[in-house]
Amino acid sequence: MQKIARIISKYFGVIIIVFMILGFVTPGAFKWVTSKLFGQPVINILLGIIMFGMGMTLSLNDFKIVLKRPLDVLKGTAAQFIIMPVLALFLSKLFGLEEALMVGVVLVGTCPGGTASNVISYMAGGDVALSVAMTTVSTLLAPILTPTLTYLLIKQTVSFSPVSMFMSIIQVVLLPITVGLIVKAVIKEKADVVESYMPAVSTISIACIVGGVIGANAAKILSSLGLIVLVVILHNACGYALGFLVGKLTGMDRKKSITLAVEVGMQNSGLAASLAASQFAAMPLAAVPAALFSAWHNISGAVFAWVAKSLEKETSHAQ
């Protein structure tokens, strides 16, 4: 079983893309994702599983980094919650996206960093400890910052309850993370065994969310696929570029700047999809940018990591 789990974790990007394609080809297979279970949206339950996995992987050292390197973490968190939300609104306006898609892009922008960023930071030769710390802090701040920023950016276009969004994030993000931390502390020695399976479980969970959102909106997505895909790609790419630039301009070395680029460019698109489904249920298309972003940033992240490592080798050889 552990071998299968490792294979799933290794090819997480490929699996998500496959599920996205399946969403288009066999949308009926993913109807359960957009339904409810025990009165809760299945998307929220799947996201809760992902966040539980994050809680299981956190350690005391991850929190110590925040205290040891507060300025680095502050730079990353500030860049995360300024660059991506502003880019989201700018690109939505620039390309004249319809209301629902604009809401979806903004949600992607206002959500915290994605857990996959830690893997990509490692592959790119970044500062993994800093990456984990940034992801953790941005996730813990999400209940306050995500509703606030979303409200400020779309209040003139769409009405929603920031308080309701706050409660939703507490429910699907902070509560599962807390449970994960508690379970890890209780089972102690056995935690490593459970933890080894969580990346694979999280991969399947996010893949199902992507397949469900795509399947529920397949026809509408195809009618405006080119435009929204372009916006998603630009949002992600500009996040990488501006994140790296901020790192350099604020005195970070190359390793830290790469980490900042990845943290800013990669978002918790699963949370964005969950919030779109729960807070903007009348706009099913609002979840589409998150699903597309989830598939795309895994592809671009791998490419970014390859380019970063290649440039690092060229630089070391030149020296």
Phi and psi restraints in degrees (value plus and minus 20) as a CYANA .aco file:
   2 GLN   PHI     -85.2   -45.2
   2 GLN   PSI     -53.8   -13.8
   3 LYS   PHI     -84.1   -44.1
   3 LYS   PSI     -62.6   -22.6
   4 ILE   PHI     -83.4   -43.4
   4 ILE   PSI     -62.2   -22.2
   5 ALA   PHI     -81.2   -41.2
   5 ALA   PSI     -60.3   -20.3
   6 ARG   PHI     -86.4   -46.4
   6 ARG   PSI     -58.6   -18.6
   7 ILE   PHI     -84.7   -44.7
   7 ILE   PSI     -64.3   -24.3
   8 ILE   PHI     -81.1   -41.1
   8 ILE   PSI     -64.1   -24.1
   9 SER   PHI     -84.6   -44.6
   9 SER   PSI     -61.1   -21.1
  10 LYS   PHI     -83.7   -43.7
  10 LYS   PSI     -58.4   -18.4
  11 TYR   PHI    -127.6   -87.6
  11 TYR   PSI      15.7    55.7
  12 PHE   PHI     -79.1   -39.1
  12 PHE   PSI     -58.4   -18.4
  13 GLY   PHI     -84.6   -44.6
  13 GLY   PSI     -64.0   -24.0
  14 VAL   PHI     -83.7   -43.7
  14 VAL   PSI     -63.2   -23.2
  15 ILE   PHI     -81.8   -41.8
  15 ILE   PSI     -62.7   -22.7
  16 ILE   PHI     -84.3   -44.3
  16 ILE   PSI     -60.3   -20.3
  17 ILE   PHI     -85.2   -45.2
  17 ILE   PSI     -61.6   -21.6
  18 VAL   PHI     -80.9   -40.9
  18 VAL   PSI     -64.4   -24.4
  19 PHE   PHI     -85.6   -45.6
  19 PHE   PSI     -54.4   -14.4
  20 MET   PHI     -84.0   -44.0
  20 MET   PSI     -64.5   -24.5
  21 ILE   PHI     -83.6   -43.6
  21 ILE   PSI     -62.5   -22.5
  22 LEU   PHI     -81.6   -41.6
  22 LEU   PSI     -53.1   -13.1
  23 GLY   PHI     -80.8   -40.8
  23 GLY   PSI     -57.8   -17.8
  24 PHE   PHI     -93.3   -53.3
  24 PHE   PSI     -63.5   -23.5
  25 VAL   PHI     -97.7   -57.7
  25 VAL   PSI     -64.2   -24.2
  26 THR   PHI    -148.5  -108.5
  26 THR   PSI      48.2    88.2
  27 PRO   PHI     -78.0   -38.0
  27 PRO   PSI     -50.7   -10.7
  28 GLY   PHI     -83.2   -43.2
  28 GLY   PSI     -45.8    -5.8
  29 ALA   PHI     -88.4   -48.4
  29 ALA   PSI     -37.1     2.9
  30 PHE   PHI    -134.0   -94.0
  30 PHE   PSI      -5.0    35.0
  31 LYS   PHI     -79.0   -39.0
  31 LYS   PSI     -52.8   -12.8
  32 TRP   PHI     -81.8   -41.8
  32 TRP   PSI     -47.1    -7.1
  33 VAL   PHI     -86.4   -46.4
  33 VAL   PSI     -54.6   -14.6
  34 THR   PHI    -115.4   -75.4
  34 THR   PSI      -8.3    31.7
  35 SER   PHI    -117.4   -77.4
  35 SER   PSI    -187.3  -147.3
  36 LYS   PHI    -141.3  -101.3
  36 LYS   PSI     131.4   171.4
  37 LEU   PHI    -155.7  -115.7
  37 LEU   PSI     102.7   142.7
  38 PHE   PHI      35.8    75.8
  38 PHE   PSI      15.4    55.4
  39 GLY   PHI      60.6   100.6
  39 GLY   PSI     -20.2    19.8
  40 GLN   PHI    -132.5   -92.5
  40 GLN   PSI     120.4   160.4
  41 PRO   PHI     -78.4   -38.4
  41 PRO   PSI     114.5   154.5
  42 VAL   PHI     -80.1   -40.1
  42 VAL   PSI     -54.6   -14.6
  43 ILE   PHI     -77.6   -37.6
  43 ILE   PSI     -61.6   -21.6
  44 ASN   PHI     -84.5   -44.5
  44 ASN   PSI     -58.6   -18.6
  45 ILE   PHI     -85.5   -45.5
  45 ILE   PSI     -63.1   -23.1
  46 LEU   PHI     -83.1   -43.1
  46 LEU   PSI     -61.7   -21.7
  47 LEU   PHI     -84.5   -44.5
  47 LEU   PSI     -58.8   -18.8
  48 GLY   PHI     -79.1   -39.1
  48 GLY   PSI     -58.4   -18.4
  49 ILE   PHI     -83.1   -43.1
  49 ILE   PSI     -62.8   -22.8
  50 ILE   PHI     -82.0   -42.0
  50 ILE   PSI     -65.4   -25.4
  51 MET   PHI     -89.3   -49.3
  51 MET   PSI     -53.1   -13.1
  52 PHE   PHI     -80.4   -40.4
  52 PHE   PSI     -62.2   -22.2
  53 GLY   PHI     -81.3   -41.3
  53 GLY   PSI     -59.0   -19.0
  54 MET   PHI     -82.8   -42.8
  54 MET   PSI     -62.8   -22.8
  55 GLY   PHI     -81.6   -41.6
  55 GLY   PSI     -57.3   -17.3
  56 MET   PHI     -87.4   -47.4
  56 MET   PSI     -48.3    -8.3
  57 THR   PHI    -110.4   -70.4
  57 THR   PSI     -32.9     7.1
  58 LEU   PHI     -94.9   -54.9
  58 LEU   PSI     128.4   168.4
  59 SER   PHI    -154.7  -114.7
  59 SER   PSI     151.4   191.4
  60 LEU   PHI     -80.7   -40.7
  60 LEU   PSI     -53.6   -13.6
  61 ASN   PHI     -82.4   -42.4
  61 ASN   PSI     -52.7   -12.7
  62 ASP   PHI     -82.4   -42.4
  62 ASP   PSI     -55.9   -15.9
  63 PHE   PHI    -100.8   -60.8
  63 PHE   PSI     -48.7    -8.7
  64 LYS   PHI     -84.9   -44.9
  64 LYS   PSI     -53.9   -13.9
  65 ILE   PHI     -78.8   -38.8
  65 ILE   PSI     -58.2   -18.2
  66 VAL   PHI     -81.0   -41.0
  66 VAL   PSI     -59.0   -19.0
  67 LEU   PHI     -96.9   -56.9
  67 LEU   PSI     -53.3   -13.3
  68 LYS   PHI     -98.2   -58.2
  68 LYS   PSI     -53.1   -13.1
  69 ARG   PHI    -151.4  -111.4
  69 ARG   PSI      37.4    77.4
  70 PRO   PHI     -82.1   -42.1
  70 PRO   PSI     -54.4   -14.4
  71 LEU   PHI     -87.0   -47.0
  71 LEU   PSI     -62.6   -22.6
  72 ASP   PHI     -82.2   -42.2
  72 ASP   PSI     -64.5   -24.5
  73 VAL   PHI     -85.6   -45.6
  73 VAL   PSI     -59.4   -19.4
  74 LEU   PHI     -82.9   -42.9
  74 LEU   PSI     -63.3   -23.3
  75 LYS   PHI     -78.5   -38.5
  75 LYS   PSI     -66.8   -26.8
  76 GLY   PHI     -84.6   -44.6
  76 GLY   PSI     -64.0   -24.0
  77 THR   PHI     -86.4   -46.4
  77 THR   PSI     -62.5   -22.5
  78 ALA   PHI     -83.2   -43.2
  78 ALA   PSI     -64.6   -24.6
  79 ALA   PHI     -82.1   -42.1
  79 ALA   PSI     -62.5   -22.5
  80 GLN   PHI     -76.2   -36.2
  80 GLN   PSI     -69.9   -29.9
  81 PHE   PHI    -110.6   -70.6
  81 PHE   PSI     -16.4    23.6
  82 ILE   PHI    -130.1   -90.1
  82 ILE   PSI     -72.1   -32.1
  83 ILE   PHI     -83.4   -43.4
  83 ILE   PSI     -74.2   -34.2
  84 MET   PHI     -87.4   -47.4
  84 MET   PSI     -61.5   -21.5
  85 PRO   PHI     -83.3   -43.3
  85 PRO   PSI     -64.1   -24.1
  86 VAL   PHI     -84.4   -44.4
  86 VAL   PSI     -63.4   -23.4
  87 LEU   PHI     -79.6   -39.6
  87 LEU   PSI     -61.3   -21.3
  88 ALA   PHI     -78.6   -38.6
  88 ALA   PSI     -69.0   -29.0
  89 LEU   PHI     -88.0   -48.0
  89 LEU   PSI     -61.7   -21.7
  90 PHE   PHI     -80.9   -40.9
  90 PHE   PSI     -68.2   -28.2
  91 LEU   PHI     -87.3   -47.3
  91 LEU   PSI     -57.1   -17.1
  92 SER   PHI     -82.5   -42.5
  92 SER   PSI     -63.0   -23.0
  93 LYS   PHI     -90.4   -50.4
  93 LYS   PSI     -62.5   -22.5
  94 LEU   PHI     -79.5   -39.5
  94 LEU   PSI     -61.3   -21.3
  95 PHE   PHI    -118.0   -78.0
  95 PHE   PSI     -15.3    24.7
  96 GLY   PHI      39.6    79.6
  96 GLY   PSI      23.4    63.4
  97 LEU   PHI     -84.4   -44.4
  97 LEU   PSI     126.0   166.0
  98 GLU   PHI     -86.4   -46.4
  98 GLU   PSI     141.8   181.8
  99 GLU   PHI     -72.0   -32.0
  99 GLU   PSI     -68.6   -28.6
 100 ALA   PHI     -83.9   -43.9
 100 ALA   PSI     -62.6   -22.6
 101 LEU   PHI     -87.5   -47.5
 101 LEU   PSI     -56.9   -16.9
 102 MET   PHI     -81.4   -41.4
 102 MET   PSI     -64.0   -24.0
 103 VAL   PHI     -79.9   -39.9
 103 VAL   PSI     -63.1   -23.1
 104 GLY   PHI     -82.7   -42.7
 104 GLY   PSI     -62.6   -22.6
 105 VAL   PHI     -85.9   -45.9
 105 VAL   PSI     -61.5   -21.5
 106 VAL   PHI     -83.4   -43.4
 106 VAL   PSI     -60.8   -20.8
 107 LEU   PHI     -80.9   -40.9
 107 LEU   PSI     -62.0   -22.0
 108 VAL   PHI     -79.5   -39.5
 108 VAL   PSI     -62.1   -22.1
 109 GLY   PHI     -88.0   -48.0
 109 GLY   PSI     -53.2   -13.2
 110 THR   PHI    -111.1   -71.1
 110 THR   PSI     -25.5    14.5
 111 CYS   PHI    -100.4   -60.4
 111 CYS   PSI     140.5   180.5
 112 PRO   PHI     -93.0   -53.0
 112 PRO   PSI    -199.8  -159.8
 113 GLY   PHI     -86.9   -46.9
 113 GLY   PSI     130.8   170.8
 114 GLY   PHI    -105.2   -65.2
 114 GLY   PSI     131.7   171.7
 115 THR   PHI     -86.7   -46.7
 115 THR   PSI     -44.8    -4.8
 116 ALA   PHI     -85.3   -45.3
 116 ALA   PSI     -39.3     0.7
 117 SER   PHI     -81.5   -41.5
 117 SER   PSI     -49.9    -9.9
 118 ASN   PHI     -85.7   -45.7
 118 ASN   PSI     -59.7   -19.7
 119 VAL   PHI     -87.5   -47.5
 119 VAL   PSI     -65.0   -25.0
 120 ILE   PHI     -85.3   -45.3
 120 ILE   PSI     -58.2   -18.2
 121 SER   PHI     -79.8   -39.8
 121 SER   PSI     -61.6   -21.6
 122 TYR   PHI     -83.2   -43.2
 122 TYR   PSI     -66.8   -26.8
 123 MET   PHI     -84.2   -44.2
 123 MET   PSI     -51.7   -11.7
 124 ALA   PHI    -106.1   -66.1
 124 ALA   PSI     -23.7    16.3
 125 GLY   PHI      60.4   100.4
 125 GLY   PSI       7.3    47.3
 126 GLY   PHI    -106.3   -66.3
 126 GLY   PSI    -191.6  -151.6
 127 ASP   PHI    -112.2   -72.2
 127 ASP   PSI      76.2   116.2
 128 VAL   PHI     -83.9   -43.9
 128 VAL   PSI     -61.0   -21.0
 129 ALA   PHI     -80.5   -40.5
 129 ALA   PSI     -61.7   -21.7
 130 LEU   PHI     -87.3   -47.3
 130 LEU   PSI     -58.6   -18.6
 131 SER   PHI     -80.2   -40.2
 131 SER   PSI     -66.9   -26.9
 132 VAL   PHI     -83.0   -43.0
 132 VAL   PSI     -61.3   -21.3
 133 ALA   PHI     -84.0   -44.0
 133 ALA   PSI     -63.4   -23.4
 134 MET   PHI     -83.8   -43.8
 134 MET   PSI     -64.8   -24.8
 135 THR   PHI     -81.7   -41.7
 135 THR   PSI     -62.9   -22.9
 136 THR   PHI     -82.9   -42.9
 136 THR   PSI     -68.3   -28.3
 137 VAL   PHI     -85.6   -45.6
 137 VAL   PSI     -64.9   -24.9
 138 SER   PHI     -84.2   -44.2
 138 SER   PSI     -55.0   -15.0
 139 THR   PHI     -87.6   -47.6
 139 THR   PSI     -62.3   -22.3
 140 LEU   PHI     -88.5   -48.5
 140 LEU   PSI     -47.0    -7.0
 141 LEU   PHI    -105.5   -65.5
 141 LEU   PSI     -33.7     6.3
 142 ALA   PHI     -75.1   -35.1
 142 ALA   PSI     -60.2   -20.2
 143 PRO   PHI     -76.8   -36.8
 143 PRO   PSI     -50.6   -10.6
 144 ILE   PHI    -110.8   -70.8
 144 ILE   PSI     -71.2   -31.2
 145 LEU   PHI     -95.1   -55.1
 145 LEU   PSI     -58.5   -18.5
 146 THR   PHI     -83.1   -43.1
 146 THR   PSI     -70.1   -30.1
 147 PRO   PHI     -83.8   -43.8
 147 PRO   PSI     -59.9   -19.9
 148 THR   PHI     -83.8   -43.8
 148 THR   PSI     -69.6   -29.6
 149 LEU   PHI     -86.5   -46.5
 149 LEU   PSI     -60.2   -20.2
 150 THR   PHI     -81.3   -41.3
 150 THR   PSI     -63.7   -23.7
 151 TYR   PHI     -81.7   -41.7
 151 TYR   PSI     -65.8   -25.8
 152 LEU   PHI     -83.1   -43.1
 152 LEU   PSI     -53.8   -13.8
 153 LEU   PHI    -104.5   -64.5
 153 LEU   PSI     -50.6   -10.6
 154 ILE   PHI    -139.9   -99.9
 154 ILE   PSI     -14.0    26.0
 155 LYS   PHI     -79.8   -39.8
 155 LYS   PSI     -48.3    -8.3
 156 GLN   PHI    -102.4   -62.4
 156 GLN   PSI     -30.1     9.9
 157 THR   PHI    -130.6   -90.6
 157 THR   PSI     -65.5   -25.5
 158 VAL   PHI    -153.2  -113.2
 158 VAL   PSI     119.3   159.3
 159 SER   PHI    -119.2   -79.2
 159 SER   PSI     117.3   157.3
 160 PHE   PHI    -176.3  -136.3
 160 PHE   PSI     150.6   190.6
 161 SER   PHI    -120.2   -80.2
 161 SER   PSI      88.4   128.4
 162 PRO   PHI     -79.5   -39.5
 162 PRO   PSI     -52.9   -12.9
 163 VAL   PHI     -85.5   -45.5
 163 VAL   PSI     -62.4   -22.4
 164 SER   PHI     -82.8   -42.8
 164 SER   PSI     -60.1   -20.1
 165 MET   PHI     -85.7   -45.7
 165 MET   PSI     -60.3   -20.3
 166 PHE   PHI     -77.2   -37.2
 166 PHE   PSI     -67.7   -27.7
 167 MET   PHI     -85.1   -45.1
 167 MET   PSI     -57.8   -17.8
 168 SER   PHI     -83.6   -43.6
 168 SER   PSI     -62.1   -22.1
 169 ILE   PHI     -87.7   -47.7
 169 ILE   PSI     -58.9   -18.9
 170 ILE   PHI     -77.9   -37.9
 170 ILE   PSI     -63.6   -23.6
 171 GLN   PHI     -89.2   -49.2
 171 GLN   PSI     -64.3   -24.3
 172 VAL   PHI    -118.5   -78.5
 172 VAL   PSI     -28.3    11.7
 173 VAL   PHI    -138.7   -98.7
 173 VAL   PSI     -86.5   -46.5
 174 LEU   PHI     -87.2   -47.2
 174 LEU   PSI     -61.4   -21.4
 175 LEU   PHI     -82.1   -42.1
 175 LEU   PSI     -70.1   -30.1
 176 PRO   PHI     -82.4   -42.4
 176 PRO   PSI     -57.9   -17.9
 177 ILE   PHI     -81.4   -41.4
 177 ILE   PSI     -64.1   -24.1
 178 THR   PHI     -82.0   -42.0
 178 THR   PSI     -63.7   -23.7
 179 VAL   PHI     -81.8   -41.8
 179 VAL   PSI     -61.3   -21.3
 180 GLY   PHI     -80.2   -40.2
 180 GLY   PSI     -63.4   -23.4
 181 LEU   PHI     -82.8   -42.8
 181 LEU   PSI     -62.0   -22.0
 182 ILE   PHI     -86.7   -46.7
 182 ILE   PSI     -65.9   -25.9
 183 VAL   PHI     -79.7   -39.7
 183 VAL   PSI     -62.9   -22.9
 184 LYS   PHI     -80.4   -40.4
 184 LYS   PSI     -60.7   -20.7
 185 ALA   PHI     -89.1   -49.1
 185 ALA   PSI     -54.7   -14.7
 186 VAL   PHI     -95.8   -55.8
 186 VAL   PSI     -66.5   -26.5
 187 ILE   PHI    -104.9   -64.9
 187 ILE   PSI     -34.5     5.5
 188 LYS   PHI      26.9    66.9
 188 LYS   PSI    -121.3   -81.3
 189 GLU   PHI     -77.5   -37.5
 189 GLU   PSI     -54.1   -14.1
 190 LYS   PHI     -99.5   -59.5
 190 LYS   PSI     -28.1    11.9
 191 ALA   PHI     -80.6   -40.6
 191 ALA   PSI     -55.9   -15.9
 192 ASP   PHI     -82.6   -42.6
 192 ASP   PSI     -57.1   -17.1
 193 VAL   PHI     -86.2   -46.2
 193 VAL   PSI     -68.8   -28.8
 194 VAL   PHI     -82.3   -42.3
 194 VAL   PSI     -63.7   -23.7
 195 GLU   PHI     -80.9   -40.9
 195 GLU   PSI     -54.4   -14.4
 196 SER   PHI     -85.3   -45.3
 196 SER   PSI     -43.8    -3.8
 197 TYR   PHI    -111.3   -71.3
 197 TYR   PSI     -39.5     0.5
 198 MET   PHI     -83.2   -43.2
 198 MET   PSI     -59.0   -19.0
 199 PRO   PHI     -78.6   -38.6
 199 PRO   PSI     -59.2   -19.2
 200 ALA   PHI     -88.3   -48.3
 200 ALA   PSI     -63.0   -23.0
 201 VAL   PHI     -82.2   -42.2
 201 VAL   PSI     -61.5   -21.5
 202 SER   PHI     -85.0   -45.0
 202 SER   PSI     -59.6   -19.6
 203 THR   PHI     -80.7   -40.7
 203 THR   PSI     -67.7   -27.7
 204 ILE   PHI     -84.1   -44.1
 204 ILE   PSI     -57.8   -17.8
 205 SER   PHI     -83.8   -43.8
 205 SER   PSI     -68.4   -28.4
 206 ILE   PHI     -88.9   -48.9
 206 ILE   PSI     -53.5   -13.5
 207 ALA   PHI     -84.2   -44.2
 207 ALA   PSI     -59.5   -19.5
 208 CYS   PHI     -86.6   -46.6
 208 CYS   PSI     -58.9   -18.9
 209 ILE   PHI     -80.9   -40.9
 209 ILE   PSI     -65.8   -25.8
 210 VAL   PHI     -81.0   -41.0
 210 VAL   PSI     -68.4   -28.4
 211 GLY   PHI     -81.0   -41.0
 211 GLY   PSI     -60.3   -20.3
 212 GLY   PHI     -86.1   -46.1
 212 GLY   PSI     -65.5   -25.5
 213 VAL   PHI     -86.0   -46.0
 213 VAL   PSI     -64.1   -24.1
 214 ILE   PHI     -84.1   -44.1
 214 ILE   PSI     -66.3   -26.3
 215 GLY   PHI     -80.8   -40.8
 215 GLY   PSI     -58.2   -18.2
 216 ALA   PHI     -92.0   -52.0
 216 ALA   PSI     -40.2    -0.2
 217 ASN   PHI    -148.3  -108.3
 217 ASN   PSI       1.1    41.1
 218 ALA   PHI     -72.8   -32.8
 218 ALA   PSI     -70.3   -30.3
 219 ALA   PHI     -82.9   -42.9
 219 ALA   PSI     -64.8   -24.8
 220 LYS   PHI     -87.4   -47.4
 220 LYS   PSI     -56.1   -16.1
 221 ILE   PHI     -83.8   -43.8
 221 ILE   PSI     -65.1   -25.1
 222 LEU   PHI     -81.6   -41.6
 222 LEU   PSI     -49.6    -9.6
 223 SER   PHI     -92.0   -52.0
 223 SER   PSI     -43.2    -3.2
 224 SER   PHI    -153.4  -113.4
 224 SER   PSI       9.4    49.4
 225 LEU   PHI     -81.2   -41.2
 225 LEU   PSI     -66.7   -26.7
 226 GLY   PHI     -76.7   -36.7
 226 GLY   PSI     -66.3   -26.3
 227 LEU   PHI     -87.4   -47.4
 227 LEU   PSI     -69.0   -29.0
 228 ILE   PHI     -90.0   -50.0
 228 ILE   PSI     -53.7   -13.7
 229 VAL   PHI     -84.2   -44.2
 229 VAL   PSI     -61.8   -21.8
 230 LEU   PHI     -80.4   -40.4
 230 LEU   PSI     -64.4   -24.4
 231 VAL   PHI     -83.3   -43.3
 231 VAL   PSI     -63.2   -23.2
 232 VAL   PHI     -81.8   -41.8
 232 VAL   PSI     -64.6   -24.6
 233 ILE   PHI     -83.6   -43.6
 233 ILE   PSI     -65.3   -25.3
 234 LEU   PHI     -85.4   -45.4
 234 LEU   PSI     -60.4   -20.4
 235 HIS   PHI     -78.2   -38.2
 235 HIS   PSI     -69.1   -29.1
 236 ASN   PHI     -86.0   -46.0
 236 ASN   PSI     -67.7   -27.7
 237 ALA   PHI     -84.6   -44.6
 237 ALA   PSI     -63.5   -23.5
 238 CYS   PHI     -85.6   -45.6
 238 CYS   PSI     -52.3   -12.3
 239 GLY   PHI     -82.5   -42.5
 239 GLY   PSI     -66.3   -26.3
 240 TYR   PHI     -77.8   -37.8
 240 TYR   PSI     -71.8   -31.8
 241 ALA   PHI     -82.8   -42.8
 241 ALA   PSI     -68.2   -28.2
 242 LEU   PHI     -90.6   -50.6
 242 LEU   PSI     -54.1   -14.1
 243 GLY   PHI     -82.2   -42.2
 243 GLY   PSI     -65.6   -25.6
 244 PHE   PHI     -83.6   -43.6
 244 PHE   PSI     -61.8   -21.8
 245 LEU   PHI     -82.3   -42.3
 245 LEU   PSI     -64.4   -24.4
 246 VAL   PHI     -80.4   -40.4
 246 VAL   PSI     -61.4   -21.4
 247 GLY   PHI     -78.4   -38.4
 247 GLY   PSI     -67.4   -27.4
 248 LYS   PHI     -86.1   -46.1
 248 LYS   PSI     -62.9   -22.9
 249 LEU   PHI     -88.0   -48.0
 249 LEU   PSI     -43.8    -3.8
 250 THR   PHI    -119.6   -79.6
 250 THR   PSI      -5.0    35.0
 251 GLY   PHI      66.2   106.2
 251 GLY   PSI      -7.3    32.7
 252 MET   PHI     -96.8   -56.8
 252 MET   PSI     129.4   169.4
 253 ASP   PHI     -97.3   -57.3
 253 ASP   PSI     158.0   198.0
 254 ARG   PHI     -80.1   -40.1
 254 ARG   PSI     -63.0   -23.0
 255 LYS   PHI     -80.7   -40.7
 255 LYS   PSI     -65.2   -25.2
 256 LYS   PHI     -90.6   -50.6
 256 LYS   PSI     -57.1   -17.1
 257 SER   PHI     -85.2   -45.2
 257 SER   PSI     -57.7   -17.7
 258 ILE   PHI     -82.6   -42.6
 258 ILE   PSI     -63.3   -23.3
 259 THR   PHI     -80.7   -40.7
 259 THR   PSI     -63.6   -23.6
 260 LEU   PHI     -84.1   -44.1
 260 LEU   PSI     -60.2   -20.2
 261 ALA   PHI     -79.6   -39.6
 261 ALA   PSI     -65.9   -25.9
 262 VAL   PHI     -87.2   -47.2
 262 VAL   PSI     -63.0   -23.0
 263 GLU   PHI     -83.0   -43.0
 263 GLU   PSI     -58.9   -18.9
 264 VAL   PHI     -94.9   -54.9
 264 VAL   PSI     -62.8   -22.8
 265 GLY   PHI     -93.3   -53.3
 265 GLY   PSI     -47.7    -7.7
 266 MET   PHI    -123.9   -83.9
 266 MET   PSI     106.6   146.6
 267 GLN   PHI    -134.5   -94.5
 267 GLN   PSI     141.2   181.2
 268 ASN   PHI     -99.9   -59.9
 268 ASN   PSI      57.9    97.9
 269 SER   PHI     -89.2   -49.2
 269 SER   PSI     -43.0    -3.0
 270 GLY   PHI     -83.8   -43.8
 270 GLY   PSI     -61.7   -21.7
 271 LEU   PHI     -85.3   -45.3
 271 LEU   PSI     -60.5   -20.5
 272 ALA   PHI     -80.9   -40.9
 272 ALA   PSI     -61.5   -21.5
 273 ALA   PHI     -86.2   -46.2
 273 ALA   PSI     -61.0   -21.0
 274 SER   PHI     -82.6   -42.6
 274 SER   PSI     -65.6   -25.6
 275 LEU   PHI     -86.9   -46.9
 275 LEU   PSI     -56.7   -16.7
 276 ALA   PHI     -82.9   -42.9
 276 ALA   PSI     -62.5   -22.5
 277 ALA   PHI     -90.4   -50.4
 277 ALA   PSI     -57.0   -17.0
 278 SER   PHI    -109.0   -69.0
 278 SER   PSI     -55.2   -15.2
 279 GLN   PHI    -117.3   -77.3
 279 GLN   PSI     -40.3    -0.3
 280 PHE   PHI    -151.8  -111.8
 280 PHE   PSI      30.7    70.7
 281 ALA   PHI     -79.6   -39.6
 281 ALA   PSI     -48.2    -8.2
 282 ALA   PHI     -95.1   -55.1
 282 ALA   PSI     -27.4    12.6
 283 MET   PHI    -142.0  -102.0
 283 MET   PSI      56.7    96.7
 284 PRO   PHI     -77.9   -37.9
 284 PRO   PSI     -49.0    -9.0
 285 LEU   PHI     -88.3   -48.3
 285 LEU   PSI     -36.4     3.6
 286 ALA   PHI     -83.4   -43.4
 286 ALA   PSI     -43.2    -3.2
 287 ALA   PHI    -104.4   -64.4
 287 ALA   PSI     -32.4     7.6
 288 VAL   PHI     -84.8   -44.8
 288 VAL   PSI     -68.3   -28.3
 289 PRO   PHI     -74.9   -34.9
 289 PRO   PSI     -57.4   -17.4
 290 ALA   PHI     -85.0   -45.0
 290 ALA   PSI     -62.6   -22.6
 291 ALA   PHI     -84.2   -44.2
 291 ALA   PSI     -64.3   -24.3
 292 LEU   PHI     -86.8   -46.8
 292 LEU   PSI     -60.9   -20.9
 293 PHE   PHI     -81.8   -41.8
 293 PHE   PSI     -60.1   -20.1
 294 SER   PHI     -79.6   -39.6
 294 SER   PSI     -63.0   -23.0
 295 ALA   PHI     -90.9   -50.9
 295 ALA   PSI     -65.8   -25.8
 296 TRP   PHI     -87.7   -47.7
 296 TRP   PSI     -64.1   -24.1
 297 HIS   PHI     -89.1   -49.1
 297 HIS   PSI     -37.8     2.2
 298 ASN   PHI     -94.2   -54.2
 298 ASN   PSI     -55.9   -15.9
 299 ILE   PHI     -89.0   -49.0
 299 ILE   PSI     -72.8   -32.8
 300 SER   PHI     -84.7   -44.7
 300 SER   PSI     -54.3   -14.3
 301 GLY   PHI     -82.4   -42.4
 301 GLY   PSI     -62.9   -22.9
 302 ALA   PHI     -84.5   -44.5
 302 ALA   PSI     -61.0   -21.0
 303 VAL   PHI     -84.9   -44.9
 303 VAL   PSI     -65.2   -25.2
 304 PHE   PHI     -77.5   -37.5
 304 PHE   PSI     -64.8   -24.8
 305 ALA   PHI     -82.7   -42.7
 305 ALA   PSI     -62.3   -22.3
 306 TRP   PHI     -83.4   -43.4
 306 TRP   PSI     -64.7   -24.7
 307 VAL   PHI     -83.4   -43.4
 307 VAL   PSI     -65.0   -25.0
 308 ALA   PHI     -81.2   -41.2
 308 ALA   PSI     -63.8   -23.8
 309 LYS   PHI     -88.4   -48.4
 309 LYS   PSI     -57.1   -17.1
 310 SER   PHI     -84.5   -44.5
 310 SER   PSI     -64.1   -24.1
 311 LEU   PHI     -85.5   -45.5
 311 LEU   PSI     -55.8   -15.8
 312 GLU   PHI     -83.7   -43.7
 312 GLU   PSI     -61.6   -21.6
 313 LYS   PHI     -86.0   -46.0
 313 LYS   PSI     -61.6   -21.6
 314 GLU   PHI     -82.4   -42.4
 314 GLU   PSI     -61.2   -21.2
 315 THR   PHI     -85.1   -45.1
 315 THR   PSI     -63.2   -23.2
 316 SER   PHI     -87.0   -47.0
 316 SER   PSI     -54.9   -14.9
 317 HIS   PHI     -89.7   -49.7
 317 HIS   PSI     -57.6   -17.6
 318 ALA   PHI     -85.1   -45.1
 318 ALA   PSI     -50.8   -10.8
